[in-house]
Amino acid sequence: MLYLSRPARMACLLLLCLPLLILFPRSSWAHAFVVESSPTENQVLDKSPSQVSITFNEDLQPAFMSIKVTDETGKRVDTGQAQLNPEHKATMEIKLIPGMKGGIYTVNWRALSADGHPINGVIPFQVGSGSNAYTNPAATPEGSAASRPDLIAVRWFLYIGISLLFGALCFRLFILPSLSQGNSKEARTPQELDQRSFATLPRWPVLLWSGYAITSAAILISLPLQASWDAGVSIGQGFTFSILGEALQFTGAGQVWFVQMVLVLLLSVTLIYALDHSISIRQRRLWGYSSVILTLSVMLSKAFVGHPAAATHPAPAIAADFVHLAASAFWIGSLAVMTVCLPVAGSELPVSERAALRQAALRRFAGWGIAMVAALLATGIYGAVLYVPAPSLLLNTSYGLVLLGKAALLLVMLAFAASQFRSARQAAATRRAAVGLRAELSVGLLVLLLAALLTHLSPGQAPAVPFEETHTTGEYNVRLGVSPNAVGSNEFKVTIQDSKGNAVSGIQQVSLTLVPADPDKARQEFVLPVKQQPFRSQELITAEGTWVVKVHALTASLDAVDAYFTLHVGGKK
C-alpha cells in the first residue's frame, strides 16, 4: 500500500473537491470587449452627435484611456479628454464639438481592461446621407495590443526567481531537517543537527539568494515596462514620472507592484535573520517560516492582476491561480535544489552515507511531489474550464494551443518524476537520477515560459451559436432564426406556417421587438420585408445579454400573430 504524506493527502483532497470548483459559473472574459457604442459601427446619423460613448462587458481601469474622433481630413472633433461614466464604470465617453459637418468620422479608442491588458479599436460612423457600408481600410480591429517579448521575459524571470526562492526555503525547512535526523549518528542536539543540515547543502545559500535577486529585479523592472505597454508609449517613456505616477494611482498592476515591493523589502530582512548563525535555531526557523509566508504573499498578489482578476467570480479564480503557482514553484524550485546541491551533498560524509542521503532526498520529495501534482491537476483543470469556454478554442486560438503545450510538458515532467520515484528505491541508480533531475528541471523551465506567455494571451470567447426555435401560437407555427447570434450585424429570419406545416400566404407585415433583460439597455424594433418566406433582414444587435424577442405579424385577414422568444446573445465576433 502506498503511503501518502500529510501534504499529499491534503492535495489529493483538493483534487477530489474539483467538482465543487467547477460548479462556479464557467465564464471568465478574455480582455474586455465592446458590447455597445453610440454611435454604433458604420451607423449613419441625420445630425451630429453630442458625444461618443463606448460600453464594455466589464469595468475598465481609470488610466491610460483615450478616445480620438477625427473627420475625413484627420482633424480632431472631440474635446480631447475621455472619462469613465461616474455611474457606469464599464462605459467611457467623450464630448464632441457642436455643429459637426456631414461626412465620415472615425473613433479610435484605447482602454485598460480589468485584467490589466490594454485594448484598442476603431468605430467608423457617418453624419448625413451616404453609404452606410463604409469601412476604414486602415482601421485596427478591436482587441488587445500586441504582447511585447520584454514583458513575457520579465514574467518568466519572475516565475523562475519565485521558484528558486520558494523551493529553496521549503526544501530547507520541510525536507532537509528530517534527512539530517535520519542520516546523522553523531549529531545529537538540535543545534548540531541544524549545523549539519547546512553543511550538507553547501550551495543552498547561493541558490536562495539567486532566487531572491531574480525575483526582486523582475518585480522592480515590471512597472515601467507594464506602464509603457498600458499607455501605448515607448519603453523609455515608461520610466517617466508622469507615466509611472498614473500607473501607480489608477491601475491594478501599479497598486499590486507597490505591495510586492514592500513584501520584497521585508523578505530581505527575514532572509538575513534566517541565515544568521549568531541566533538560536528556533529563531532562525521562525524567520524562515516568515520568509515562506512573505514569498507566498508575493505569489498571491500576482494573482490579483491578470485573467483571474477579470473572472466573473474572481475569488475562486484568484485562489486557484495562487495554488497553481505555489505548487509549480515548490516542485520546480525543489528540483533546482536537488539538481544543484545533491551532486555535492554530504561531501563531509562517508561515501555510503552520502549515497543514502541522496536517496533519502528523492524519497522524501516523492511524497511532496504527489501533493504538488494533485494541486496542479485540480487547479489546472479548473483554469482550463474557466478560461476556455468551448473545446474548439483549444485548437483555434493561440491561448488554447499554448495551454495544450503546457499540459503536454507537464505530462513529460510527470514521466520524469515517476522515473525518479523508481530510482529512489535503487541504490545503484544515483547517477541516472541526477540526469533525470536535470532533464525534469529543464522541462519545468519551459513550462514556466509557457505560463508567462499565457498571461499575455487572450483566452478568447466561446463561438456564437446561431439561434433557431419554433413556437406555436393559436393555429400558427412561428419560427425565428438569428445568425450568428452575436453583438453586431445579424440575419433575422422569420417563417410563419399553418398547423399543417404550409407557409402562410398573404402576410401583410412582420415586425420584431427586442426587449433587453437589462433595464439600462434600450429596446430595438425592426420591420422585415414581406416579399416571400422566409422573411429576412440584416439588422444590428447592439449589446450582449438576454433579450425577449416579440415577433408580430398580420395575415391577409388582418389576424394578429404574436410569438415570444428568449434570445441569449454572446460577445462581439
KEKOL-807280 format. One record per residue (C-alpha): residue number from 1; x negated, y negated, z negated. Coordinates in Angstrom, 2 decimals. Layout:
BEGIN
REC;n;xx;yy;zz
REC;NUM;X;Y;Z
...
END
This chain:
BEGIN
REC;n;xx;yy;zz
REC;1;0.00;0.00;0.00
REC;2;-1.38;-3.39;1.00
REC;3;-1.94;-5.72;-1.95
REC;4;-1.00;-9.34;-1.36
REC;5;-2.46;-12.15;-3.40
REC;6;-0.17;-14.67;-5.06
REC;7;-0.61;-17.32;-2.31
REC;8;0.04;-14.65;0.30
REC;9;3.30;-13.67;-1.43
REC;10;4.37;-17.32;-1.63
REC;11;3.65;-17.93;2.04
REC;12;5.49;-14.77;3.06
REC;13;8.45;-16.07;1.07
REC;14;8.21;-19.28;3.11
REC;15;8.31;-17.17;6.27
REC;16;11.43;-15.40;5.03
REC;17;13.02;-18.82;4.40
REC;18;12.52;-19.78;8.04
REC;19;16.21;-19.19;8.92
REC;20;17.15;-21.83;6.35
REC;21;14.91;-24.37;8.09
REC;22;16.46;-23.60;11.45
REC;23;19.90;-24.35;10.02
REC;24;18.94;-28.02;10.14
REC;25;20.01;-29.77;13.36
REC;26;17.60;-28.91;16.13
REC;27;17.39;-32.37;17.64
REC;28;14.17;-34.27;17.49
REC;29;13.89;-37.05;20.00
REC;30;10.87;-37.48;22.14
REC;31;9.70;-41.04;22.45
REC;32;12.64;-43.46;22.30
REC;33;14.62;-43.94;25.49
REC;34;17.21;-46.43;26.71
REC;35;20.83;-45.41;26.17
REC;36;22.45;-48.71;27.11
REC;37;21.47;-52.05;28.57
REC;38;23.11;-55.30;29.54
REC;39;22.80;-55.87;32.44
REC;40;22.65;-52.22;33.46
REC;41;20.17;-50.93;36.02
REC;42;20.99;-52.20;39.55
REC;43;24.11;-53.98;38.30
REC;44;25.48;-56.81;40.44
REC;45;26.83;-59.75;38.38
REC;46;29.13;-62.51;39.56
REC;47;27.43;-65.04;37.29
REC;48;24.13;-65.26;35.49
REC;49;23.96;-63.57;32.06
REC;50;23.02;-65.48;28.92
REC;51;20.75;-62.75;27.56
REC;52;19.30;-59.30;28.19
REC;53;19.83;-56.59;25.57
REC;54;18.43;-53.05;25.61
REC;55;19.64;-50.36;23.20
REC;56;17.62;-47.22;22.42
REC;57;18.53;-43.87;20.91
REC;58;16.58;-44.64;17.71
REC;59;15.40;-47.64;15.72
REC;60;12.35;-49.48;17.00
REC;61;9.36;-50.76;15.07
REC;62;9.33;-54.59;14.89
REC;63;5.92;-55.03;16.51
REC;64;4.43;-55.41;19.99
REC;65;7.85;-55.62;21.66
REC;66;8.32;-57.71;24.77
REC;67;10.91;-58.40;27.45
REC;68;9.89;-60.32;30.57
REC;69;12.60;-61.29;33.06
REC;70;11.36;-62.56;36.43
REC;71;13.00;-63.65;39.67
REC;72;12.01;-62.62;43.19
REC;73;9.04;-65.02;43.17
REC;74;7.70;-63.70;39.86
REC;75;8.79;-66.76;37.87
REC;76;9.94;-66.01;34.33
REC;77;13.55;-66.90;33.49
REC;78;13.55;-65.76;29.82
REC;79;12.87;-67.82;26.70
REC;80;9.66;-65.88;26.01
REC;81;10.44;-64.25;22.64
REC;82;12.09;-60.83;22.32
REC;83;13.53;-59.78;18.98
REC;84;15.43;-56.97;17.34
REC;85;19.15;-57.40;16.77
REC;86;19.39;-58.02;12.98
REC;87;22.49;-55.81;12.76
REC;88;21.24;-53.01;15.02
REC;89;17.52;-52.16;14.79
REC;90;17.72;-49.98;17.91
REC;91;18.56;-52.98;20.12
REC;92;16.08;-55.57;21.31
REC;93;17.21;-58.68;23.15
REC;94;16.04;-61.92;24.67
REC;95;17.78;-65.13;25.70
REC;96;17.76;-66.29;29.32
REC;97;17.60;-69.80;30.67
REC;98;21.06;-71.09;31.73
REC;99;22.10;-71.55;35.33
REC;100;20.07;-68.77;36.96
REC;101;20.47;-68.80;40.75
REC;102;21.73;-65.89;42.79
REC;103;19.15;-63.26;43.61
REC;104;17.34;-60.17;42.36
REC;105;15.80;-60.15;38.88
REC;106;13.51;-57.67;37.18
REC;107;13.40;-56.88;33.46
REC;108;10.02;-55.50;32.32
REC;109;10.27;-54.29;28.74
REC;110;7.89;-52.75;26.21
REC;111;8.63;-51.42;22.72
REC;112;7.21;-49.25;19.93
REC;113;9.32;-46.18;19.12
REC;114;9.83;-44.72;15.66
REC;115;7.20;-42.02;16.24
REC;116;4.58;-44.71;16.84
REC;117;4.29;-44.31;20.61
REC;118;4.58;-47.32;22.94
REC;119;7.22;-47.07;25.65
REC;120;7.99;-49.27;28.64
REC;121;10.25;-49.53;31.65
REC;122;11.87;-51.71;34.30
REC;123;15.55;-52.65;34.76
REC;124;16.42;-54.49;38.01
REC;125;19.73;-56.36;38.38
REC;126;21.26;-58.85;40.76
REC;127;23.17;-62.11;40.41
REC;128;25.57;-62.95;43.24
REC;129;26.52;-60.99;46.36
REC;130;24.19;-58.48;47.91
REC;131;23.27;-54.83;47.84
REC;132;23.73;-53.08;44.53
REC;133;21.31;-50.35;45.51
REC;134;18.19;-52.43;45.07
REC;135;15.16;-50.62;43.76
REC;136;11.82;-52.12;42.94
REC;137;9.10;-50.04;44.62
REC;138;6.52;-51.38;42.20
REC;139;8.60;-50.67;39.11
REC;140;7.15;-48.49;36.42
REC;141;9.58;-45.75;35.38
REC;142;10.77;-45.77;31.83
REC;143;8.66;-43.71;29.48
REC;144;5.63;-43.64;27.26
REC;145;2.48;-45.45;28.20
REC;146;-0.19;-43.02;29.32
REC;147;-2.11;-41.44;26.46
REC;148;-5.72;-42.50;26.05
REC;149;-8.54;-39.96;25.69
REC;150;-10.15;-42.01;22.92
REC;151;-7.04;-41.68;20.72
REC;152;-6.89;-37.94;21.33
REC;153;-10.61;-37.61;20.50
REC;154;-10.22;-39.60;17.26
REC;155;-7.26;-37.45;16.20
REC;156;-9.28;-34.31;16.99
REC;157;-12.20;-35.50;14.86
REC;158;-9.74;-36.35;12.08
REC;159;-8.43;-32.78;12.12
REC;160;-11.98;-31.38;12.14
REC;161;-13.05;-33.61;9.25
REC;162;-9.99;-32.75;7.15
REC;163;-10.53;-29.04;7.84
REC;164;-14.18;-29.14;6.75
REC;165;-13.35;-31.19;3.66
REC;166;-10.28;-29.23;2.58
REC;167;-11.75;-25.83;3.43
REC;168;-14.99;-26.54;1.56
REC;169;-13.11;-27.72;-1.54
REC;170;-10.70;-24.79;-1.60
REC;171;-13.43;-22.22;-0.96
REC;172;-15.46;-23.62;-3.85
REC;173;-12.53;-23.85;-6.27
REC;174;-10.41;-20.81;-5.45
REC;175;-12.64;-18.22;-3.76
REC;176;-16.22;-18.72;-4.92
REC;177;-15.70;-18.53;-8.73
REC;178;-14.21;-15.04;-8.51
REC;179;-17.07;-13.95;-6.26
REC;180;-19.60;-15.23;-8.76
REC;181;-17.91;-13.42;-11.61
REC;182;-17.59;-10.24;-9.62
REC;183;-21.21;-10.16;-8.46
REC;184;-23.14;-11.64;-11.37
REC;185;-24.55;-9.31;-14.01
REC;186;-26.91;-11.80;-15.61
REC;187;-24.80;-14.92;-15.89
REC;188;-22.54;-14.73;-18.92
REC;189;-21.36;-18.25;-19.78
REC;190;-19.06;-20.40;-17.56
REC;191;-21.91;-22.88;-17.08
REC;192;-24.23;-20.14;-15.81
REC;193;-21.54;-18.80;-13.51
REC;194;-20.89;-22.24;-12.10
REC;195;-24.58;-22.97;-11.51
REC;196;-25.00;-19.61;-9.82
REC;197;-21.98;-20.16;-7.56
REC;198;-23.52;-23.42;-6.35
REC;199;-26.85;-21.73;-5.73
REC;200;-25.03;-19.00;-3.78
REC;201;-23.97;-21.50;-1.08
REC;202;-26.85;-23.96;-0.65
REC;203;-25.37;-25.59;2.49
REC;204;-21.97;-26.16;0.93
REC;205;-22.52;-29.80;-0.27
REC;206;-23.72;-30.83;3.20
REC;207;-20.61;-29.29;4.78
REC;208;-18.38;-31.03;2.23
REC;209;-19.86;-34.50;2.77
REC;210;-19.88;-33.99;6.55
REC;211;-16.14;-33.37;6.38
REC;212;-15.63;-36.48;4.27
REC;213;-17.74;-38.64;6.61
REC;214;-15.93;-37.44;9.74
REC;215;-12.51;-37.94;8.11
REC;216;-13.36;-41.45;6.89
REC;217;-14.81;-42.56;10.24
REC;218;-11.84;-41.19;12.19
REC;219;-9.34;-42.97;9.94
REC;220;-11.30;-46.22;10.00
REC;221;-11.51;-46.44;13.79
REC;222;-7.96;-45.21;14.41
REC;223;-6.20;-48.50;13.55
REC;224;-7.81;-50.81;16.16
REC;225;-7.54;-48.11;18.82
REC;226;-3.88;-47.43;18.00
REC;227;-3.08;-51.15;17.78
REC;228;-4.59;-51.83;21.21
REC;229;-2.51;-48.99;22.68
REC;230;0.69;-50.16;20.98
REC;231;0.16;-53.77;22.10
REC;232;-0.85;-52.83;25.64
REC;233;-4.16;-54.71;25.41
REC;234;-7.80;-53.74;25.93
REC;235;-9.69;-51.81;23.25
REC;236;-11.77;-54.89;22.47
REC;237;-8.65;-56.95;21.75
REC;238;-7.51;-54.25;19.36
REC;239;-10.26;-55.37;16.97
REC;240;-8.96;-58.95;16.76
REC;241;-7.36;-60.15;13.52
REC;242;-4.07;-61.09;15.20
REC;243;-3.51;-57.62;16.67
REC;244;-4.70;-55.82;13.53
REC;245;-2.57;-58.07;11.34
REC;246;0.59;-57.40;13.32
REC;247;-0.13;-53.66;13.28
REC;248;-0.63;-53.63;9.51
REC;249;2.51;-55.66;8.83
REC;250;5.03;-54.28;11.28
REC;251;4.05;-50.77;12.40
REC;252;4.33;-47.47;10.60
REC;253;0.87;-46.49;11.83
REC;254;-0.63;-49.61;10.26
REC;255;1.04;-49.06;6.91
REC;256;0.03;-45.39;6.83
REC;257;-3.54;-46.40;7.76
REC;258;-3.72;-48.69;4.73
REC;259;-2.55;-45.86;2.45
REC;260;-5.08;-43.49;4.00
REC;261;-7.95;-45.93;3.47
REC;262;-7.04;-46.25;-0.22
REC;263;-6.92;-42.44;-0.51
REC;264;-10.30;-42.07;1.22
REC;265;-11.93;-44.59;-1.15
REC;266;-10.51;-42.76;-4.18
REC;267;-11.64;-39.47;-2.68
REC;268;-15.26;-40.67;-2.55
REC;269;-15.15;-41.21;-6.33
REC;270;-13.63;-37.82;-7.14
REC;271;-16.13;-36.02;-4.90
REC;272;-19.10;-37.72;-6.56
REC;273;-17.94;-36.62;-10.00
REC;274;-17.03;-33.13;-8.75
REC;275;-20.71;-32.67;-7.79
REC;276;-22.15;-34.34;-10.87
REC;277;-24.04;-31.67;-12.87
REC;278;-24.53;-34.03;-15.81
REC;279;-20.91;-33.48;-16.91
REC;280;-19.26;-30.28;-18.08
REC;281;-17.99;-27.61;-15.71
REC;282;-14.42;-28.21;-16.88
REC;283;-14.67;-31.89;-15.99
REC;284;-16.20;-31.13;-12.60
REC;285;-13.41;-28.70;-11.80
REC;286;-10.81;-31.29;-12.77
REC;287;-12.45;-33.78;-10.43
REC;288;-12.49;-31.06;-7.77
REC;289;-8.77;-30.46;-8.18
REC;290;-8.23;-34.22;-7.92
REC;291;-10.16;-34.18;-4.64
REC;292;-7.88;-31.43;-3.32
REC;293;-4.79;-33.45;-4.25
REC;294;-6.14;-36.57;-2.54
REC;295;-7.04;-34.59;0.60
REC;296;-3.52;-33.13;0.67
REC;297;-2.17;-36.68;0.30
REC;298;-4.14;-37.78;3.37
REC;299;-2.60;-34.89;5.33
REC;300;0.89;-35.73;4.06
REC;301;0.53;-39.39;5.02
REC;302;-0.39;-38.35;8.57
REC;303;2.97;-36.60;8.91
REC;304;4.79;-39.92;8.36
REC;305;3.62;-41.13;11.79
REC;306;4.44;-39.26;14.98
REC;307;7.09;-36.81;16.07
REC;308;8.16;-35.69;12.54
REC;309;8.98;-39.27;11.51
REC;310;11.27;-39.66;14.54
REC;311;13.23;-36.44;13.94
REC;312;16.96;-36.61;13.28
REC;313;16.27;-35.23;9.80
REC;314;12.70;-36.38;9.06
REC;315;12.30;-34.82;5.59
REC;316;12.09;-31.13;6.66
REC;317;10.13;-32.10;9.79
REC;318;7.54;-34.01;7.75
REC;319;7.30;-31.16;5.21
REC;320;6.80;-28.58;7.98
REC;321;4.15;-30.71;9.70
REC;322;2.30;-31.17;6.39
REC;323;2.34;-27.45;5.54
REC;324;1.23;-26.57;9.08
REC;325;-1.75;-28.91;8.94
REC;326;-2.71;-27.84;5.41
REC;327;-2.62;-24.14;6.35
REC;328;-4.66;-24.80;9.51
REC;329;-7.21;-26.88;7.60
REC;330;-7.62;-24.21;4.91
REC;331;-8.06;-21.45;7.47
REC;332;-10.44;-23.26;9.83
REC;333;-12.34;-25.01;7.03
REC;334;-12.92;-21.73;5.20
REC;335;-14.15;-20.20;8.45
REC;336;-16.65;-23.06;8.71
REC;337;-17.88;-22.40;5.17
REC;338;-18.32;-18.68;5.85
REC;339;-19.96;-19.34;9.22
REC;340;-22.40;-22.00;7.96
REC;341;-23.03;-20.77;4.42
REC;342;-22.67;-16.98;4.46
REC;343;-25.79;-16.38;6.62
REC;344;-27.91;-17.93;3.81
REC;345;-25.60;-16.98;0.95
REC;346;-27.17;-15.43;-2.09
REC;347;-30.75;-15.87;-0.92
REC;348;-31.79;-15.65;-4.58
REC;349;-30.12;-12.24;-4.91
REC;350;-31.46;-8.77;-4.04
REC;351;-30.56;-7.59;-0.53
REC;352;-27.92;-5.13;-1.79
REC;353;-26.16;-7.81;-3.87
REC;354;-26.42;-10.29;-1.00
REC;355;-24.54;-7.94;1.35
REC;356;-21.98;-7.19;-1.35
REC;357;-21.41;-10.92;-1.84
REC;358;-20.70;-11.47;1.85
REC;359;-18.33;-8.52;1.97
REC;360;-16.55;-9.81;-1.12
REC;361;-16.15;-13.23;0.52
REC;362;-14.43;-11.67;3.53
REC;363;-12.17;-9.51;1.36
REC;364;-11.26;-12.43;-0.90
REC;365;-10.49;-14.65;2.04
REC;366;-8.30;-11.98;3.66
REC;367;-5.56;-12.47;1.05
REC;368;-5.60;-16.21;1.54
REC;369;-5.69;-15.71;5.31
REC;370;-2.43;-13.74;5.18
REC;371;-0.87;-16.64;3.28
REC;372;-2.07;-19.18;5.83
REC;373;-0.86;-17.10;8.79
REC;374;2.60;-16.76;7.23
REC;375;2.79;-20.52;6.64
REC;376;1.58;-21.27;10.18
REC;377;4.14;-18.91;11.71
REC;378;7.03;-20.31;9.68
REC;379;6.27;-23.96;10.33
REC;380;5.14;-23.34;13.93
REC;381;8.39;-21.61;14.88
REC;382;10.39;-24.34;13.17
REC;383;8.42;-27.01;15.03
REC;384;8.96;-25.28;18.37
REC;385;12.72;-25.11;17.75
REC;386;12.74;-28.75;16.63
REC;387;10.68;-30.35;19.38
REC;388;11.54;-28.13;22.34
REC;389;15.36;-28.14;22.52
REC;390;15.51;-25.96;25.65
REC;391;13.33;-22.93;26.55
REC;392;12.90;-24.27;30.09
REC;393;10.93;-27.21;28.67
REC;394;8.14;-24.83;27.66
REC;395;7.19;-24.32;31.30
REC;396;8.43;-27.59;32.80
REC;397;6.76;-30.16;30.53
REC;398;3.16;-30.91;29.55
REC;399;4.16;-30.66;25.89
REC;400;5.58;-27.18;26.39
REC;401;2.54;-25.92;28.28
REC;402;0.11;-27.26;25.67
REC;403;2.27;-25.72;22.93
REC;404;2.13;-22.34;24.68
REC;405;-1.65;-22.69;24.99
REC;406;-1.95;-23.44;21.30
REC;407;0.18;-20.41;20.43
REC;408;-1.96;-18.19;22.67
REC;409;-5.17;-19.38;20.97
REC;410;-3.63;-18.72;17.55
REC;411;-2.98;-15.14;18.66
REC;412;-6.66;-14.88;19.64
REC;413;-7.61;-16.15;16.17
REC;414;-5.34;-13.55;14.60
REC;415;-7.08;-10.84;16.62
REC;416;-10.47;-12.02;15.35
REC;417;-9.08;-12.22;11.79
REC;418;-7.86;-8.61;12.00
REC;419;-11.34;-7.59;13.11
REC;420;-12.87;-9.45;10.16
REC;421;-10.50;-7.69;7.77
REC;422;-11.73;-4.31;9.03
REC;423;-15.36;-5.47;8.87
REC;424;-14.91;-6.43;5.22
REC;425;-14.39;-2.76;4.42
REC;426;-17.59;-1.63;6.14
REC;427;-20.95;-2.43;4.60
REC;428;-22.78;-1.98;7.92
REC;429;-20.57;-4.47;9.77
REC;430;-22.04;-7.66;8.28
REC;431;-23.75;-8.79;11.49
REC;432;-20.66;-8.07;13.59
REC;433;-18.61;-10.03;11.07
REC;434;-20.89;-13.05;11.41
REC;435;-20.47;-13.03;15.20
REC;436;-16.70;-12.72;14.81
REC;437;-16.56;-15.62;12.38
REC;438;-18.36;-17.89;14.82
REC;439;-16.02;-16.88;17.63
REC;440;-12.95;-17.36;15.45
REC;441;-14.17;-20.80;14.34
REC;442;-14.78;-21.84;17.97
REC;443;-11.24;-20.88;18.91
REC;444;-9.97;-22.74;15.85
REC;445;-11.67;-25.95;17.02
REC;446;-9.90;-25.58;20.38
REC;447;-6.59;-25.16;18.54
REC;448;-7.24;-28.44;16.72
REC;449;-7.96;-30.12;20.06
REC;450;-4.61;-28.97;21.48
REC;451;-2.88;-30.08;18.27
REC;452;-4.40;-33.55;18.73
REC;453;-3.21;-33.58;22.34
REC;454;0.34;-32.63;21.29
REC;455;0.64;-35.73;19.11
REC;456;0.29;-37.89;22.24
REC;457;2.70;-35.97;24.45
REC;458;6.46;-36.36;24.60
REC;459;8.35;-33.14;23.76
REC;460;10.95;-34.04;26.39
REC;461;14.70;-33.91;26.30
REC;462;16.95;-30.97;26.90
REC;463;18.07;-30.92;30.53
REC;464;21.53;-32.33;31.17
REC;465;24.21;-29.67;31.67
REC;466;26.93;-30.54;34.21
REC;467;30.42;-30.69;32.70
REC;468;33.43;-28.90;34.15
REC;469;36.70;-27.98;32.40
REC;470;40.31;-27.36;33.35
REC;471;43.25;-28.42;31.17
REC;472;46.91;-27.61;31.69
REC;473;49.43;-30.39;31.21
REC;474;53.05;-29.58;31.95
REC;475;53.22;-27.87;35.35
REC;476;49.85;-29.19;36.49
REC;477;46.26;-27.98;36.08
REC;478;43.71;-30.82;35.93
REC;479;40.03;-30.04;36.47
REC;480;37.32;-32.60;35.63
REC;481;33.69;-32.28;36.69
REC;482;30.85;-34.64;35.68
REC;483;27.35;-34.18;37.09
REC;484;24.58;-34.38;35.93
REC;485;26.33;-35.44;32.70
REC;486;23.59;-37.83;31.61
REC;487;23.20;-41.53;30.97
REC;488;23.05;-43.27;34.35
REC;489;24.72;-42.51;37.66
REC;490;27.11;-39.53;37.63
REC;491;29.53;-37.97;40.06
REC;492;33.07;-37.69;38.68
REC;493;35.23;-35.09;40.40
REC;494;38.95;-34.52;39.71
REC;495;41.15;-31.75;41.10
REC;496;44.93;-31.54;40.43
REC;497;46.73;-28.27;41.14
REC;498;50.18;-26.89;40.57
REC;499;50.96;-23.84;38.44
REC;500;50.23;-21.55;41.42
REC;501;46.75;-22.99;41.91
REC;502;47.56;-25.01;45.03
REC;503;46.26;-28.55;45.42
REC;504;48.98;-31.13;44.77
REC;505;49.53;-33.36;47.80
REC;506;50.60;-36.96;47.85
REC;507;48.66;-38.13;44.79
REC;508;49.06;-41.91;44.65
REC;509;46.49;-42.86;42.01
REC;510;43.75;-41.32;39.87
REC;511;42.04;-43.27;37.10
REC;512;39.58;-42.30;34.37
REC;513;39.23;-43.93;30.97
REC;514;36.15;-43.14;28.87
REC;515;36.64;-43.90;25.17
REC;516;33.43;-43.59;23.08
REC;517;33.41;-41.96;19.67
REC;518;31.10;-44.75;18.53
REC;519;33.29;-47.84;17.94
REC;520;30.33;-50.11;18.70
REC;521;30.28;-48.95;22.33
REC;522;32.68;-50.31;24.95
REC;523;35.20;-48.14;26.79
REC;524;34.83;-47.66;30.53
REC;525;37.51;-47.36;33.21
REC;526;37.19;-46.05;36.79
REC;527;39.62;-45.71;39.69
REC;528;38.88;-42.83;42.04
REC;529;39.65;-42.91;45.78
REC;530;42.61;-40.63;46.61
REC;531;41.80;-39.72;50.21
REC;532;41.51;-35.96;49.65
REC;533;40.93;-33.43;46.89
REC;534;38.75;-33.11;45.02
REC;535;38.79;-36.82;44.28
REC;536;35.21;-38.05;43.88
REC;537;33.47;-41.20;42.75
REC;538;29.93;-42.11;41.78
REC;539;30.09;-44.06;38.51
REC;540;27.73;-45.17;35.75
REC;541;27.77;-43.79;32.18
REC;542;26.12;-46.45;30.07
REC;543;25.45;-44.59;26.80
REC;544;24.85;-41.13;25.41
REC;545;27.10;-39.53;22.82
REC;546;30.64;-38.16;22.71
REC;547;33.37;-39.62;24.93
REC;548;37.07;-38.81;25.22
REC;549;37.92;-38.88;28.93
REC;550;41.53;-39.53;29.88
REC;551;42.49;-38.51;33.42
REC;552;45.64;-40.32;34.57
REC;553;47.29;-39.56;37.92
REC;554;50.54;-40.49;39.67
REC;555;52.21;-37.99;42.02
REC;556;54.22;-38.83;45.13
REC;557;57.36;-38.70;42.96
REC;558;55.65;-41.10;40.51
REC;559;55.33;-38.41;37.85
REC;560;52.52;-39.20;35.41
REC;561;49.87;-36.53;34.90
REC;562;47.66;-37.11;31.85
REC;563;44.88;-34.85;30.62
REC;564;42.24;-35.41;27.94
REC;565;38.68;-34.02;27.88
REC;566;35.85;-34.26;25.34
REC;567;32.59;-35.10;27.09
REC;568;29.18;-34.84;25.39
REC;569;26.65;-36.94;27.29
REC;570;22.92;-36.27;26.92
REC;571;19.97;-38.66;27.23
REC;572;18.88;-40.56;30.31
REC;573;17.34;-38.40;33.03
END
